[in-house]
């Protein structure tokens, strides 16, 4: 879902990187040579629960069977870990070997020299999602392979929502959300810190996050267009949701499966979490609210047209300080292989490998995602963007709006801070 980007991270975060980059790291096999060790442990960091267990099992089994004496350890991180802990971990003498990062985060890590050049294996990876490949390419060098892409759709249960009277505009969507809201149900699930779901509101009215004017970034949350969207969003916070004003989008499937949500705007792969069987490690509600699960693209302010959504996704990279870079590249190859990517596609994730698109489910969730992604947008393309994200200033500003503060005053302060970071 979700990003790290900046030459200008705090000095403390960068302290010692040059020395660490030159330091030798011994593998579990006890060697500092560039030759692969005979045995060892490869550490792969995945973020969240989006990667299906079947894919995780395939990665571990395939890697260990192909590399006798090696063990692959999978560790699950959170998006908060990516923003708060990855830089220090990737600088350390105990760096992970392969890491998943958000597509808007990759350029920042690359710019800091934290990812290894993967150009030597690019030819082994096939035809890749062009947008995600671009997000992992810097100065014409391939550093971070695509992993999966996705977009947000609006989920609803046929037991709760009238599927024959779905909204055709963003304002109708908000009005219906208000009508569905009760003391125990959010018409629209909208926690205050969920900034990804804020973006379609400003983009639908022609607003922007920030635009480049010559060499200077001009933040745009205070523009008339963005303000129109933010005021509509504030109406959602005040009249259509029971979600916490200081909450985020994590685990939104839980209230949905509890029957507490009418409309849930979430990544399309959330369908897997909602429809997971009761005996799964992370059970969903396949027998209740997930039984008649449907989705539609969030509508824009123009009837019949989808709203521009954030084009999310992930890339995978080899840490520059990995003590087993060649083995790490073998893991990346498996993660971008057709067998692995077919599993990702089957779970509703837009695959990194274009030929795996054929494995996407033929249902309204996948079709709605494709329609939404066709008009998707992304965040400002600059290595400094991640400092904006890691500062949490957007999330904090949205909490203020959700709590009733004046949208114009909040936006002016937010724009000033964004410009300070991007132009610093």
C-alpha positions in Angstrom: 0.0 0.0 0.0 2.1 2.8 1.0 7.2 5.3 1.0 10.8 6.5 1.6 12.5 9.1 -0.5 15.1 11.7 0.3 18.6 12.9 0.0 17.8 15.1 2.9 16.9 12.7 5.7 18.0 13.9 9.1 21.8 13.9 9.6 21.5 11.4 12.4 19.9 8.9 10.1 22.8 9.1 7.7 25.6 9.2 10.3 28.3 6.7 9.5 26.8 5.5 6.2 30.1 6.1 4.3 32.1 4.1 6.8 29.5 1.3 6.9 29.4 1.1 3.1 33.1 0.4 3.2 33.0 -2.1 6.1 33.3 -5.8 5.3 30.3 -8.0 6.5 30.9 -11.6 7.2 28.3 -14.1 6.1 27.1 -17.0 8.2 29.7 -19.0 6.3 32.4 -16.7 7.7 33.7 -15.1 4.5 34.1 -11.6 3.3 34.7 -12.7 -0.3 32.3 -11.8 -3.1 32.0 -15.5 -3.9 28.9 -17.1 -2.5 29.4 -18.9 0.8 28.9 -22.6 0.9 26.2 -22.2 3.6 24.4 -19.4 5.2 21.1 -17.7 6.0 19.4 -15.3 3.7 17.0 -12.8 5.3 14.0 -11.5 3.3 11.8 -8.7 4.7 8.3 -8.6 3.4 5.8 -5.8 4.5 2.4 -6.6 5.8 0.2 -9.6 5.0 -0.3 -8.9 1.3 2.1 -11.6 0.1 0.1 -14.9 0.2 1.4 -17.8 2.3 1.5 -19.9 -0.8 4.0 -17.5 -2.3 6.1 -17.3 0.9 6.3 -21.1 1.0 7.3 -21.3 -2.7 10.1 -18.8 -2.2 11.5 -20.6 0.8 11.2 -24.1 -0.6 12.5 -23.2 -4.1 15.5 -21.2 -2.8 16.5 -23.9 -0.2 16.2 -26.7 -2.7 18.3 -24.9 -5.3 20.9 -23.8 -2.8 21.9 -26.8 -0.6 23.2 -25.6 2.8 21.3 -22.3 2.7 18.3 -21.3 4.8 15.9 -18.5 3.8 14.3 -16.7 6.7 11.2 -14.5 6.0 10.5 -11.7 8.4 7.2 -9.7 8.2 7.5 -5.9 8.8 5.0 -3.1 8.8 4.8 0.0 6.7 5.7 1.9 9.8 8.9 -0.1 10.0 9.8 0.9 6.5 9.4 4.6 7.3 11.0 4.5 10.7 13.5 1.6 10.8 14.7 0.6 7.4 17.4 3.2 6.9 19.2 2.3 10.1 18.8 -1.4 9.4 20.1 -1.1 5.8 23.1 0.9 7.1 24.0 -1.7 9.8 26.5 -4.6 9.7 23.5 -6.9 10.2 21.5 -5.6 7.2 18.7 -7.8 5.7 19.5 -9.3 2.3 16.3 -8.6 0.4 13.7 -6.0 1.3 10.3 -5.0 0.1 9.6 -1.3 -0.1 6.7 0.8 -1.4 7.0 2.1 -5.0 7.2 5.7 -3.8 10.0 4.7 -1.3 12.4 3.0 -3.7 14.0 6.2 -5.2 14.9 7.5 -1.7 16.7 4.3 -0.7 18.4 4.2 -4.0 19.5 7.9 -3.8 21.1 7.1 -0.4 23.1 4.2 -1.9 21.3 1.6 0.2 20.3 -0.8 -2.7 22.6 -2.9 -4.9 22.6 -2.5 -8.7 20.5 -5.3 -10.2 21.3 -4.5 -13.7 23.1 -7.8 -14.2 19.9 -9.9 -13.6 17.4 -7.6 -15.4 17.6 -9.7 -18.5 16.5 -12.8 -16.4 13.3 -11.2 -15.2 11.1 -11.0 -18.3 8.6 -8.3 -19.2 7.9 -6.2 -16.1 5.2 -3.8 -15.0 6.6 -0.6 -16.6 5.4 1.8 -13.8 7.0 -0.2 -11.1 10.2 -0.8 -13.1 10.5 3.0 -13.5 10.1 3.5 -9.8 13.0 1.2 -9.1 15.3 2.7 -11.8 17.5 5.7 -11.0 20.0 7.4 -13.3 19.3 4.7 -15.9 20.3 2.0 -13.4 18.0 -0.8 -12.3 18.1 -1.2 -8.5 14.7 -2.4 -7.3 12.6 -5.0 -9.2 8.8 -4.7 -9.4 6.9 -6.9 -6.9 3.2 -6.1 -7.3 1.0 -3.2 -8.0 -2.5 -2.4 -6.9 -5.2 0.2 -6.5 -8.1 1.0 -4.2 -11.6 -0.1 -5.0 -14.7 0.3 -2.9 -15.8 -3.0 -1.3 -19.3 -3.7 -0.1 -21.4 -6.6 1.0 -24.6 -7.4 -0.9 -26.1 -8.1 2.6 -25.5 -4.4 3.5 -25.5 -2.3 0.4 -28.0 -2.1 -2.5 -25.9 -3.1 -5.4 -28.5 -1.9 -7.9 -28.2 1.7 -6.7 -24.5 2.3 -6.4 -23.3 6.0 -6.5 -22.2 7.4 -9.9 -20.4 10.5 -8.5 -18.1 11.2 -5.6 -20.8 13.4 -4.0 -23.4 10.7 -4.3 -20.9 8.3 -2.7 -20.6 10.6 0.3 -24.3 11.1 0.5 -24.9 7.4 0.4 -22.2 6.9 3.0 -24.0 9.4 5.3 -27.3 7.5 4.7 -25.8 4.1 5.6 -24.2 5.4 8.8 -25.7 4.3 12.1 -24.3 4.2 15.6 -22.8 0.8 14.9 -21.9 1.2 11.2 -19.7 3.5 9.3 -21.3 4.4 5.9 -17.7 5.0 4.7 -14.8 3.7 6.7 -12.5 6.7 6.9 -9.9 6.8 9.7 -8.2 10.2 10.0 -4.6 9.1 9.2 -5.5 7.3 5.9 -4.0 9.7 3.5 -4.1 7.4 0.5 -7.9 7.6 0.5 -7.7 11.4 0.8 -5.9 11.8 -2.5 -8.9 11.0 -4.8 -10.9 13.7 -3.2 -8.4 16.4 -4.2 -7.5 14.9 -7.5 -11.1 14.6 -8.6 -11.6 18.3 -8.3 -8.3 19.1 -10.1 -6.2 19.6 -7.0 -2.6 18.3 -6.6 -0.2 17.5 -3.8 2.6 19.6 -5.3 3.7 20.7 -8.7 7.2 21.6 -10.0 7.5 25.2 -11.1 10.9 25.4 -12.7 13.2 24.1 -10.0 10.8 24.9 -7.2 8.1 22.7 -5.7 4.7 24.5 -5.1 2.5 22.6 -2.7 -1.2 22.6 -3.6 -3.3 21.5 -0.7 -4.5 25.1 -0.2 -5.5 25.6 -3.8 -9.3 26.1 -4.4 -9.5 22.8 -6.2 -7.9 20.8 -3.4 -9.9 22.7 -0.8 -13.1 21.6 -2.5 -12.0 18.0 -2.1 -10.8 18.4 1.4 -14.1 20.0 2.5 -16.0 17.0 1.0 -13.6 14.7 2.9 -14.3 16.6 6.1 -18.0 15.9 5.6 -17.2 12.2 5.4 -15.2 12.4 8.7 -18.1 14.3 10.4 -21.1 12.6 9.0 -20.3 9.3 7.3 -17.8 7.4 9.5 -17.3 6.0 13.0 -13.6 5.3 12.3 -11.2 6.9 14.8 -10.0 10.3 13.8 -6.5 9.3 14.8 -6.6 5.8 13.3 -5.0 4.5 10.1 -6.0 2.1 7.4 -4.4 -1.0 8.8 -6.6 -4.0 9.3 -9.7 -2.3 7.8 -11.0 -5.8 7.0 -11.7 -6.3 10.7 -14.5 -3.8 11.1 -15.8 -4.8 7.7 -16.0 -8.4 8.7 -17.7 -7.4 12.0 -20.5 -5.8 9.9 -19.5 -2.3 10.9 -18.8 -0.9 7.5 -21.0 -0.3 4.4 -18.4 1.1 2.0 -14.7 0.2 2.4 -12.2 1.9 0.1 -9.2 -0.3 0.3 -6.5 -2.0 -1.9 -8.1 -4.7 -4.2 -6.0 -7.3 -2.5 -8.0 -6.7 0.7 -10.5 -9.1 -0.9 -8.2 -12.0 0.1 -8.3 -10.9 3.7 -12.0 -10.5 3.8 -12.8 -13.8 2.2 -10.2 -15.9 4.0 -11.8 -19.0 5.6 -12.5 -19.3 9.3 -9.7 -21.8 9.8 -7.1 -19.6 8.1 -4.2 -18.2 10.2 -5.8 -14.8 9.7 -9.5 -15.6 9.3 -11.8 -13.3 7.3 -15.6 -13.5 7.0 -16.1 -15.9 4.1 -19.3 -17.2 5.5 -20.8 -13.8 6.5 -20.0 -10.4 5.0 -17.4 -11.8 2.7 -19.8 -14.3 1.2 -21.5 -11.8 -1.1 -18.5 -9.4 -1.6 -18.5 -6.9 -4.4 -16.5 -3.9 -5.5 -16.7 -0.8 -7.7 -14.2 1.9 -8.6 -14.5 5.0 -6.5 -16.5 7.5 -8.6 -15.1 11.0 -9.5 -17.1 14.2 -9.5 -18.0 13.5 -13.1 -20.8 11.0 -13.4 -19.8 7.6 -14.7 -16.0 8.2 -14.5 -13.7 6.7 -11.9 -11.8 9.0 -9.5 -8.0 9.1 -9.9 -6.6 6.9 -7.2 -3.1 6.5 -5.8 -1.1 3.9 -7.8 0.3 1.8 -5.1 2.7 -1.1 -5.2 5.9 -2.6 -4.0 9.4 -3.2 -5.3 12.0 -5.6 -4.0 15.7 -4.8 -3.7 19.0 -6.3 -2.5 20.6 -4.4 0.3 23.9 -2.8 -0.6 25.4 -4.2 2.6 24.0 -7.7 2.1 26.8 -10.2 2.9 25.3 -12.5 0.3 24.3 -10.3 -2.7 24.5 -13.1 -5.3 22.3 -15.4 -3.3 19.9 -12.4 -2.6 19.6 -11.9 -6.4 18.6 -15.6 -6.7 15.8 -14.9 -4.3 14.7 -11.9 -6.3 14.6 -14.0 -9.4 12.2 -16.5 -7.7 10.0 -13.6 -6.5 9.6 -12.3 -10.1 9.2 -15.8 -11.6 6.0 -16.7 -13.4 5.1 -19.4 -10.8 5.5 -16.9 -8.0 3.8 -14.0 -9.8 0.9 -16.2 -10.8 0.2 -16.7 -7.1 0.4 -13.0 -6.5 -2.1 -12.4 -9.4 -4.4 -15.1 -8.1 -4.6 -13.2 -4.8 -5.8 -10.1 -6.7 -2.4 -8.3 -6.8 -1.5 -6.8 -10.1 1.6 -8.8 -10.8 5.1 -7.5 -11.5 5.4 -9.9 -14.5 3.1 -8.9 -17.3 2.5 -12.4 -18.5 1.0 -13.2 -15.1 -1.8 -10.8 -15.7 -3.7 -13.8 -17.2 -3.8 -15.2 -13.7 -5.8 -12.3 -12.3 -9.3 -13.3 -11.1 -12.2 -12.7 -13.5 -14.4 -10.8 -11.0 -15.7 -7.3 -10.3 -12.9 -6.7 -7.8 -10.1 -7.2 -10.4 -12.1 -5.4 -13.1 -12.8 -2.4 -10.8 -9.1 -2.2 -9.9 -8.1 -2.2 -13.6 -10.6 0.6 -14.3 -9.3 2.6 -11.4 -5.7 2.1 -12.2 -6.3 3.3 -15.7 -6.6 6.9 -14.3 -4.3 6.5 -11.3 -1.8 9.0 -10.2 1.2 9.0 -7.9 3.1 11.3 -5.5 5.7 13.9 -6.6 8.7 12.3 -8.2 11.6 13.5 -6.1 14.0 11.8 -3.8 12.9 14.2 -1.1 9.3 12.9 -1.1 10.0 10.2 1.5 11.0 12.9 4.1 7.5 14.2 3.6 6.0 10.8 4.2 8.2 9.9 7.1 7.5 13.2 8.8 3.8 12.2 9.0 2.8 15.8 8.4 0.1 14.8 5.9 -1.4 12.2 8.3 -1.2 14.7 11.2 -3.0 17.4 9.1 -5.8 15.0 8.2 -6.3 14.2 11.9 -6.8 17.9 12.5 -9.3 18.1 9.6 -11.1 15.0 10.9 -11.4 16.7 14.3 -13.0 19.7 12.8 -10.2 22.2 12.2 -10.5 24.7 9.3 -9.4 23.0 6.1 -7.8 26.1 4.7 -5.7 26.9 7.7 -4.6 23.3 8.0 -3.7 23.2 4.3 -1.7 26.4 4.3 0.5 25.1 7.2 0.8 21.7 5.4 1.8 23.4 2.1 4.5 25.5 3.9 6.0 22.4 5.5 6.0 20.3 2.3 7.7 23.1 0.4 10.3 23.5 3.1 11.1 19.8 2.7 11.0 19.5 -1.1 12.9 22.7 -1.7 15.3 22.4 1.2 
